[in-house]
């Protein structure tokens, strides 16, 4: 899936976050409890923070 210009692959309860160029930026373990919507929302926040930190997306101007 693509979240905040970051590519996310899921394997069981491990999420791997890559840039568009295939650079691995994070491996994240979330509980294997079937809460996929909660996992999606969590990964959205995490990928946004990573993308901002690495300059992949720009912060919104106020």
PDB file of N, CA, C and O in Angstrom:
ATOM      1  N   UNK A   1       0.836  -1.170   0.000  1.00  0.00           N
ATOM      2  CA  UNK A   1       0.000   0.000   0.000  1.00  0.00           C
ATOM      3  C   UNK A   1       0.883   1.236   0.000  1.00  0.00           C
ATOM      4  O   UNK A   1       2.045   1.176   0.403  1.00  0.00           O
ATOM      5  N   UNK A   2       0.343   2.337  -0.443  1.00  0.00           N
ATOM      6  CA  UNK A   2       1.081   3.595  -0.517  1.00  0.00           C
ATOM      7  C   UNK A   2       0.481   4.563   0.489  1.00  0.00           C
ATOM      8  O   UNK A   2      -0.686   4.940   0.379  1.00  0.00           O
ATOM      9  N   UNK A   3       1.278   4.963   1.466  1.00  0.00           N
ATOM     10  CA  UNK A   3       0.845   5.923   2.470  1.00  0.00           C
ATOM     11  C   UNK A   3       1.867   7.047   2.551  1.00  0.00           C
ATOM     12  O   UNK A   3       3.047   6.800   2.797  1.00  0.00           O
ATOM     13  N   UNK A   4       1.424   8.266   2.346  1.00  0.00           N
ATOM     14  CA  UNK A   4       2.294   9.436   2.465  1.00  0.00           C
ATOM     15  C   UNK A   4       3.552   9.305   1.611  1.00  0.00           C
ATOM     16  O   UNK A   4       4.657   9.610   2.060  1.00  0.00           O
ATOM     17  N   UNK A   5       3.369   8.854   0.386  1.00  0.00           N
ATOM     18  CA  UNK A   5       4.471   8.663  -0.572  1.00  0.00           C
ATOM     19  C   UNK A   5       5.484   7.606  -0.112  1.00  0.00           C
ATOM     20  O   UNK A   5       6.608   7.567  -0.613  1.00  0.00           O
ATOM     21  N   UNK A   6       5.095   6.761   0.828  1.00  0.00           N
ATOM     22  CA  UNK A   6       5.934   5.666   1.309  1.00  0.00           C
ATOM     23  C   UNK A   6       5.232   4.357   0.939  1.00  0.00           C
ATOM     24  O   UNK A   6       4.009   4.251   1.040  1.00  0.00           O
ATOM     25  N   UNK A   7       6.014   3.365   0.511  1.00  0.00           N
ATOM     26  CA  UNK A   7       5.471   2.061   0.151  1.00  0.00           C
ATOM     27  C   UNK A   7       5.536   1.164   1.385  1.00  0.00           C
ATOM     28  O   UNK A   7       6.587   1.022   2.009  1.00  0.00           O
ATOM     29  N   UNK A   8       4.393   0.559   1.728  1.00  0.00           N
ATOM     30  CA  UNK A   8       4.312  -0.281   2.924  1.00  0.00           C
ATOM     31  C   UNK A   8       3.932  -1.698   2.509  1.00  0.00           C
ATOM     32  O   UNK A   8       2.919  -1.912   1.844  1.00  0.00           O
ATOM     33  N   UNK A   9       4.759  -2.663   2.911  1.00  0.00           N
ATOM     34  CA  UNK A   9       4.473  -4.076   2.684  1.00  0.00           C
ATOM     35  C   UNK A   9       4.172  -4.718   4.025  1.00  0.00           C
ATOM     36  O   UNK A   9       4.847  -4.458   5.021  1.00  0.00           O
ATOM     37  N   UNK A  10       3.147  -5.563   4.038  1.00  0.00           N
ATOM     38  CA  UNK A  10       2.770  -6.263   5.262  1.00  0.00           C
ATOM     39  C   UNK A  10       3.047  -7.746   5.099  1.00  0.00           C
ATOM     40  O   UNK A  10       2.684  -8.351   4.090  1.00  0.00           O
ATOM     41  N   UNK A  11       3.691  -8.320   6.095  1.00  0.00           N
ATOM     42  CA  UNK A  11       3.908  -9.753   6.154  1.00  0.00           C
ATOM     43  C   UNK A  11       3.529 -10.190   7.558  1.00  0.00           C
ATOM     44  O   UNK A  11       4.269  -9.960   8.515  1.00  0.00           O
ATOM     45  N   UNK A  12       2.362 -10.824   7.670  1.00  0.00           N
ATOM     46  CA  UNK A  12       1.774 -11.158   8.970  1.00  0.00           C
ATOM     47  C   UNK A  12       1.614  -9.876   9.774  1.00  0.00           C
ATOM     48  O   UNK A  12       0.827  -9.016   9.377  1.00  0.00           O
ATOM     49  N   UNK A  13       2.314  -9.710  10.868  1.00  0.00           N
ATOM     50  CA  UNK A  13       2.155  -8.500  11.679  1.00  0.00           C
ATOM     51  C   UNK A  13       3.384  -7.599  11.614  1.00  0.00           C
ATOM     52  O   UNK A  13       3.564  -6.727  12.465  1.00  0.00           O
ATOM     53  N   UNK A  14       4.224  -7.807  10.611  1.00  0.00           N
ATOM     54  CA  UNK A  14       5.400  -6.962  10.410  1.00  0.00           C
ATOM     55  C   UNK A  14       5.159  -6.087   9.179  1.00  0.00           C
ATOM     56  O   UNK A  14       4.806  -6.578   8.106  1.00  0.00           O
ATOM     57  N   UNK A  15       5.354  -4.799   9.357  1.00  0.00           N
ATOM     58  CA  UNK A  15       5.195  -3.832   8.280  1.00  0.00           C
ATOM     59  C   UNK A  15       6.570  -3.295   7.917  1.00  0.00           C
ATOM     60  O   UNK A  15       7.333  -2.892   8.795  1.00  0.00           O
ATOM     61  N   UNK A  16       6.887  -3.287   6.640  1.00  0.00           N
ATOM     62  CA  UNK A  16       8.150  -2.739   6.158  1.00  0.00           C
ATOM     63  C   UNK A  16       7.837  -1.493   5.340  1.00  0.00           C
ATOM     64  O   UNK A  16       6.996  -1.519   4.440  1.00  0.00           O
ATOM     65  N   UNK A  17       8.528  -0.399   5.667  1.00  0.00           N
ATOM     66  CA  UNK A  17       8.277   0.888   5.040  1.00  0.00           C
ATOM     67  C   UNK A  17       9.468   1.231   4.142  1.00  0.00           C
ATOM     68  O   UNK A  17      10.613   1.273   4.594  1.00  0.00           O
ATOM     69  N   UNK A  18       9.175   1.477   2.857  1.00  0.00           N
ATOM     70  CA  UNK A  18      10.194   1.777   1.857  1.00  0.00           C
ATOM     71  C   UNK A  18       9.901   3.119   1.196  1.00  0.00           C
ATOM     72  O   UNK A  18       8.763   3.588   1.190  1.00  0.00           O
ATOM     73  N   UNK A  19      10.952   3.732   0.637  1.00  0.00           N
ATOM     74  CA  UNK A  19      10.742   4.891  -0.227  1.00  0.00           C
ATOM     75  C   UNK A  19      10.291   4.372  -1.588  1.00  0.00           C
ATOM     76  O   UNK A  19      10.254   3.165  -1.827  1.00  0.00           O
ATOM     77  N   UNK A  20       9.954   5.296  -2.468  1.00  0.00           N
ATOM     78  CA  UNK A  20       9.566   4.902  -3.830  1.00  0.00           C
ATOM     79  C   UNK A  20      10.714   4.228  -4.561  1.00  0.00           C
ATOM     80  O   UNK A  20      10.485   3.488  -5.519  1.00  0.00           O
ATOM     81  N   UNK A  21      11.945   4.471  -4.126  1.00  0.00           N
ATOM     82  CA  UNK A  21      13.129   3.912  -4.782  1.00  0.00           C
ATOM     83  C   UNK A  21      13.575   2.588  -4.166  1.00  0.00           C
ATOM     84  O   UNK A  21      14.608   2.043  -4.555  1.00  0.00           O
ATOM     85  N   UNK A  22      12.807   2.065  -3.207  1.00  0.00           N
ATOM     86  CA  UNK A  22      13.104   0.771  -2.622  1.00  0.00           C
ATOM     87  C   UNK A  22      14.023   0.791  -1.421  1.00  0.00           C
ATOM     88  O   UNK A  22      14.491  -0.264  -0.993  1.00  0.00           O
ATOM     89  N   UNK A  23      14.299   1.970  -0.858  1.00  0.00           N
ATOM     90  CA  UNK A  23      15.150   2.055   0.339  1.00  0.00           C
ATOM     91  C   UNK A  23      14.310   1.744   1.577  1.00  0.00           C
ATOM     92  O   UNK A  23      13.302   2.402   1.833  1.00  0.00           O
ATOM     93  N   UNK A  24      14.727   0.750   2.332  1.00  0.00           N
ATOM     94  CA  UNK A  24      14.025   0.390   3.558  1.00  0.00           C
ATOM     95  C   UNK A  24      14.270   1.459   4.611  1.00  0.00           C
ATOM     96  O   UNK A  24      15.419   1.778   4.919  1.00  0.00           O
ATOM     97  N   UNK A  25      13.201   2.014   5.162  1.00  0.00           N
ATOM     98  CA  UNK A  25      13.316   3.057   6.179  1.00  0.00           C
ATOM     99  C   UNK A  25      12.886   2.567   7.554  1.00  0.00           C
ATOM    100  O   UNK A  25      13.342   3.105   8.563  1.00  0.00           O
ATOM    101  N   UNK A  26      12.015   1.553   7.620  1.00  0.00           N
ATOM    102  CA  UNK A  26      11.562   1.077   8.933  1.00  0.00           C
ATOM    103  C   UNK A  26      10.954  -0.317   8.819  1.00  0.00           C
ATOM    104  O   UNK A  26      10.374  -0.680   7.795  1.00  0.00           O
ATOM    105  N   UNK A  27      11.098  -1.081   9.886  1.00  0.00           N
ATOM    106  CA  UNK A  27      10.364  -2.336  10.075  1.00  0.00           C
ATOM    107  C   UNK A  27       9.608  -2.186  11.379  1.00  0.00           C
ATOM    108  O   UNK A  27      10.195  -1.900  12.423  1.00  0.00           O
ATOM    109  N   UNK A  28       8.306  -2.381  11.310  1.00  0.00           N
ATOM    110  CA  UNK A  28       7.451  -2.127  12.462  1.00  0.00           C
ATOM    111  C   UNK A  28       6.633  -3.368  12.757  1.00  0.00           C
ATOM    112  O   UNK A  28       6.005  -3.943  11.868  1.00  0.00           O
ATOM    113  N   UNK A  29       6.648  -3.774  14.022  1.00  0.00           N
ATOM    114  CA  UNK A  29       5.839  -4.909  14.457  1.00  0.00           C
ATOM    115  C   UNK A  29       4.620  -4.374  15.189  1.00  0.00           C
ATOM    116  O   UNK A  29       4.743  -3.594  16.134  1.00  0.00           O
ATOM    117  N   UNK A  30       3.442  -4.799  14.744  1.00  0.00           N
ATOM    118  CA  UNK A  30       2.202  -4.474  15.434  1.00  0.00           C
ATOM    119  C   UNK A  30       1.555  -5.784  15.870  1.00  0.00           C
ATOM    120  O   UNK A  30       1.769  -6.816  15.235  1.00  0.00           O
ATOM    121  N   UNK A  31       0.769  -5.757  16.939  1.00  0.00           N
ATOM    122  CA  UNK A  31       0.167  -6.999  17.441  1.00  0.00           C
ATOM    123  C   UNK A  31      -0.654  -7.724  16.368  1.00  0.00           C
ATOM    124  O   UNK A  31      -1.310  -7.094  15.538  1.00  0.00           O
ATOM    125  N   UNK A  32      -0.603  -9.028  16.403  1.00  0.00           N
ATOM    126  CA  UNK A  32      -1.342  -9.867  15.455  1.00  0.00           C
ATOM    127  C   UNK A  32      -2.719 -10.178  16.050  1.00  0.00           C
ATOM    128  O   UNK A  32      -2.994 -11.306  16.459  1.00  0.00           O
ATOM    129  N   UNK A  33      -3.577  -9.148  16.089  1.00  0.00           N
ATOM    130  CA  UNK A  33      -4.887  -9.322  16.700  1.00  0.00           C
ATOM    131  C   UNK A  33      -6.041  -9.059  15.745  1.00  0.00           C
ATOM    132  O   UNK A  33      -7.192  -8.971  16.171  1.00  0.00           O
ATOM    133  N   UNK A  34      -5.741  -8.934  14.461  1.00  0.00           N
ATOM    134  CA  UNK A  34      -6.782  -8.757  13.454  1.00  0.00           C
ATOM    135  C   UNK A  34      -7.369  -7.357  13.383  1.00  0.00           C
ATOM    136  O   UNK A  34      -8.391  -7.164  12.725  1.00  0.00           O
ATOM    137  N   UNK A  35      -6.774  -6.393  14.023  1.00  0.00           N
ATOM    138  CA  UNK A  35      -7.270  -5.018  14.027  1.00  0.00           C
ATOM    139  C   UNK A  35      -6.655  -4.233  12.868  1.00  0.00           C
ATOM    140  O   UNK A  35      -5.888  -3.295  13.083  1.00  0.00           O
ATOM    141  N   UNK A  36      -6.992  -4.618  11.658  1.00  0.00           N
ATOM    142  CA  UNK A  36      -6.344  -4.052  10.476  1.00  0.00           C
ATOM    143  C   UNK A  36      -6.641  -2.570  10.281  1.00  0.00           C
ATOM    144  O   UNK A  36      -5.778  -1.836   9.799  1.00  0.00           O
ATOM    145  N   UNK A  37      -7.830  -2.113  10.640  1.00  0.00           N
ATOM    146  CA  UNK A  37      -8.152  -0.693  10.512  1.00  0.00           C
ATOM    147  C   UNK A  37      -7.303   0.121  11.485  1.00  0.00           C
ATOM    148  O   UNK A  37      -6.810   1.191  11.129  1.00  0.00           O
ATOM    149  N   UNK A  38      -7.129  -0.374  12.702  1.00  0.00           N
ATOM    150  CA  UNK A  38      -6.273   0.308  13.675  1.00  0.00           C
ATOM    151  C   UNK A  38      -4.826   0.309  13.190  1.00  0.00           C
ATOM    152  O   UNK A  38      -4.126   1.311  13.332  1.00  0.00           O
ATOM    153  N   UNK A  39      -4.378  -0.800  12.622  1.00  0.00           N
ATOM    154  CA  UNK A  39      -3.015  -0.880  12.082  1.00  0.00           C
ATOM    155  C   UNK A  39      -2.838   0.134  10.944  1.00  0.00           C
ATOM    156  O   UNK A  39      -1.802   0.794  10.859  1.00  0.00           O
ATOM    157  N   UNK A  40      -3.833   0.255  10.083  1.00  0.00           N
ATOM    158  CA  UNK A  40      -3.760   1.195   8.963  1.00  0.00           C
ATOM    159  C   UNK A  40      -3.626   2.631   9.467  1.00  0.00           C
ATOM    160  O   UNK A  40      -2.794   3.396   8.979  1.00  0.00           O
ATOM    161  N   UNK A  41      -4.454   2.984  10.449  1.00  0.00           N
ATOM    162  CA  UNK A  41      -4.398   4.345  11.001  1.00  0.00           C
ATOM    163  C   UNK A  41      -3.051   4.602  11.671  1.00  0.00           C
ATOM    164  O   UNK A  41      -2.494   5.693  11.542  1.00  0.00           O
ATOM    165  N   UNK A  42      -2.534   3.627  12.373  1.00  0.00           N
ATOM    166  CA  UNK A  42      -1.230   3.739  13.028  1.00  0.00           C
ATOM    167  C   UNK A  42      -0.130   3.902  11.990  1.00  0.00           C
ATOM    168  O   UNK A  42       0.745   4.753  12.148  1.00  0.00           O
ATOM    169  N   UNK A  43      -0.162   3.102  10.938  1.00  0.00           N
ATOM    170  CA  UNK A  43       0.852   3.185   9.895  1.00  0.00           C
ATOM    171  C   UNK A  43       0.765   4.513   9.143  1.00  0.00           C
ATOM    172  O   UNK A  43       1.782   5.020   8.670  1.00  0.00           O
ATOM    173  N   UNK A  44      -0.435   5.079   9.028  1.00  0.00           N
ATOM    174  CA  UNK A  44      -0.583   6.385   8.381  1.00  0.00           C
ATOM    175  C   UNK A  44       0.181   7.450   9.165  1.00  0.00           C
ATOM    176  O   UNK A  44       0.881   8.270   8.571  1.00  0.00           O
ATOM    177  N   UNK A  45       0.054   7.445  10.480  1.00  0.00           N
ATOM    178  CA  UNK A  45       0.760   8.419  11.320  1.00  0.00           C
ATOM    179  C   UNK A  45       2.270   8.185  11.264  1.00  0.00           C
ATOM    180  O   UNK A  45       3.047   9.133  11.146  1.00  0.00           O
ATOM    181  N   UNK A  46       2.679   6.916  11.349  1.00  0.00           N
ATOM    182  CA  UNK A  46       4.110   6.586  11.342  1.00  0.00           C
ATOM    183  C   UNK A  46       4.752   6.956  10.008  1.00  0.00           C
ATOM    184  O   UNK A  46       5.829   7.552   9.988  1.00  0.00           O
ATOM    185  N   UNK A  47       4.103   6.611   8.891  1.00  0.00           N
ATOM    186  CA  UNK A  47       4.684   6.928   7.585  1.00  0.00           C
ATOM    187  C   UNK A  47       4.724   8.428   7.339  1.00  0.00           C
ATOM    188  O   UNK A  47       5.631   8.919   6.668  1.00  0.00           O
ATOM    189  N   UNK A  48       3.758   9.157   7.869  1.00  0.00           N
ATOM    190  CA  UNK A  48       3.785  10.611   7.724  1.00  0.00           C
ATOM    191  C   UNK A  48       4.988  11.193   8.449  1.00  0.00           C
ATOM    192  O   UNK A  48       5.672  12.063   7.911  1.00  0.00           O
ATOM    193  N   UNK A  49       5.252  10.728   9.650  1.00  0.00           N
ATOM    194  CA  UNK A  49       6.405  11.211  10.419  1.00  0.00           C
ATOM    195  C   UNK A  49       7.717  10.869   9.702  1.00  0.00           C
ATOM    196  O   UNK A  49       8.618  11.704   9.623  1.00  0.00           O
ATOM    197  N   UNK A  50       7.821   9.648   9.186  1.00  0.00           N
ATOM    198  CA  UNK A  50       9.039   9.233   8.472  1.00  0.00           C
ATOM    199  C   UNK A  50       9.216  10.061   7.194  1.00  0.00           C
ATOM    200  O   UNK A  50      10.316  10.531   6.903  1.00  0.00           O
ATOM    201  N   UNK A  51       8.133  10.237   6.437  1.00  0.00           N
ATOM    202  CA  UNK A  51       8.206  10.985   5.182  1.00  0.00           C
ATOM    203  C   UNK A  51       8.583  12.448   5.427  1.00  0.00           C
ATOM    204  O   UNK A  51       9.350  13.022   4.654  1.00  0.00           O
ATOM    205  N   UNK A  52       8.066  13.046   6.472  1.00  0.00           N
ATOM    206  CA  UNK A  52       8.442  14.419   6.810  1.00  0.00           C
ATOM    207  C   UNK A  52       9.910  14.490   7.202  1.00  0.00           C
ATOM    208  O   UNK A  52      10.621  15.397   6.768  1.00  0.00           O
ATOM    209  N   UNK A  53      10.371  13.557   8.008  1.00  0.00           N
ATOM    210  CA  UNK A  53      11.751  13.565   8.498  1.00  0.00           C
ATOM    211  C   UNK A  53      12.750  13.387   7.360  1.00  0.00           C
ATOM    212  O   UNK A  53      13.811  14.013   7.364  1.00  0.00           O
ATOM    213  N   UNK A  54      12.421  12.539   6.385  1.00  0.00           N
ATOM    214  CA  UNK A  54      13.327  12.265   5.264  1.00  0.00           C
ATOM    215  C   UNK A  54      13.111  13.221   4.099  1.00  0.00           C
ATOM    216  O   UNK A  54      13.780  13.102   3.073  1.00  0.00           O
ATOM    217  N   UNK A  55      12.191  14.163   4.243  1.00  0.00           N
ATOM    218  CA  UNK A  55      11.962  15.153   3.195  1.00  0.00           C
ATOM    219  C   UNK A  55      11.214  14.627   1.984  1.00  0.00           C
ATOM    220  O   UNK A  55      11.292  15.211   0.903  1.00  0.00           O
ATOM    221  N   UNK A  56      10.501  13.546   2.151  1.00  0.00           N
ATOM    222  CA  UNK A  56       9.748  12.956   1.043  1.00  0.00           C
ATOM    223  C   UNK A  56       8.475  13.761   0.789  1.00  0.00           C
ATOM    224  O   UNK A  56       8.058  13.926  -0.358  1.00  0.00           O
ATOM    225  N   UNK A  57       7.867  14.253   1.848  1.00  0.00           N
ATOM    226  CA  UNK A  57       6.727  15.167   1.720  1.00  0.00           C
ATOM    227  C   UNK A  57       7.081  16.445   2.466  1.00  0.00           C
ATOM    228  O   UNK A  57       7.917  16.450   3.369  1.00  0.00           O
ATOM    229  N   UNK A  58       6.431  17.515   2.069  1.00  0.00           N
ATOM    230  CA  UNK A  58       6.665  18.814   2.705  1.00  0.00           C
ATOM    231  C   UNK A  58       5.583  19.055   3.764  1.00  0.00           C
ATOM    232  O   UNK A  58       4.432  18.656   3.588  1.00  0.00           O
ATOM    233  N   UNK A  59       5.968  19.715   4.869  1.00  0.00           N
ATOM    234  CA  UNK A  59       4.939  20.040   5.872  1.00  0.00           C
ATOM    235  C   UNK A  59       3.934  21.030   5.290  1.00  0.00           C
ATOM    236  O   UNK A  59       4.272  21.866   4.451  1.00  0.00           O
ATOM    237  N   UNK A  60       2.696  20.914   5.754  1.00  0.00           N
ATOM    238  CA  UNK A  60       1.661  21.827   5.285  1.00  0.00           C
ATOM    239  C   UNK A  60       1.894  23.204   5.886  1.00  0.00           C
ATOM    240  O   UNK A  60       2.195  23.342   7.071  1.00  0.00           O
ATOM    241  N   UNK A  61       1.749  24.211   5.049  1.00  0.00           N
ATOM    242  CA  UNK A  61       1.872  25.612   5.501  1.00  0.00           C
ATOM    243  C   UNK A  61       0.589  26.024   6.194  1.00  0.00           C
ATOM    244  O   UNK A  61      -0.505  25.652   5.769  1.00  0.00           O
ATOM    245  N   UNK A  62       0.725  26.786   7.253  1.00  0.00           N
ATOM    246  CA  UNK A  62      -0.478  27.263   7.969  1.00  0.00           C
ATOM    247  C   UNK A  62      -0.955  28.564   7.414  1.00  0.00           C
ATOM    248  O   UNK A  62      -1.950  29.111   7.891  1.00  0.00           O
TER     249      UNK A  62
END
